[in-house]
Amino acid sequence: MLNPNHTINQERINAAEAIKREYKERMELAKAKVQEIFTNSQHPCLGGKFMFVNLAGSEYYDQKSSTSAAGSKQTAKDKQEGQQINSDLFALKEVIRARSSNQARIPFRSSPLTMVLREHFLGSEDGFSAMILTVSPAADQYAATMNTVKYGNLVTMAGGS
C-alpha cells in the first residue's frame, strides 16, 4: 500500500522544482539582457543607487521643563523620537569621523541607520556620497547652524561632496 503522505510531499517537491526552473529561466534571460546592453550599447549603463536619508528632526531639549528649543511642550513619544534621531546622528557622526581619519575600525554597528548606510560608505570607487545641509540664519539658531556646518565638513573630509 502506498503512503498517502508520500504523494502529497512529492506534489509539493514537484511544485517547488517547477518554480525553481522558472526562476532559473528568468535569471538566464536577465543575464542575456545585461550582456546585450554591455555588448551593443554605445553608453552601457545599468543603473545605480540613489538614497535619500532625512536626518531632520534633531531637537535640543530642556531636560528640566520638557520643552524643545522652539518652546513647544514635548510628549514622551516626541522625546523618544528625538532621542533616537539624536542617537542615530551621533552614530553617523562617529562613522564619518572614523572614515575621515582613516581608522581601521569603523563603527557601523552603532545604530540601525549606520548599518543600512554601510554599503553606501564602502561602495565602489566611482561612486560618491553627498550631504545636503539645512541651516538657519536666525541668531538663536547659531549654535545649531555651526554644529550642522561642522558635521557637513566631516563628510567632505571623509570623501563625500
Buried (B, 14 or more C-beta within 10 A) or exposed (E): EEEEEEEEEEEEEEEEEEEEEEEEEEEEEEEEEEEEEEEEEEEEEEEEEEEEEEBEEBBEBEEEEEBBEEEEEBEEEBBEBBEBBBBBBEBBBBBBBBBBEEEEEBEBEBBEBBEEBBEEBEEEEEEEBEBEEEBEEEEEBEEBBEBBEEBBEBBEEBEBE
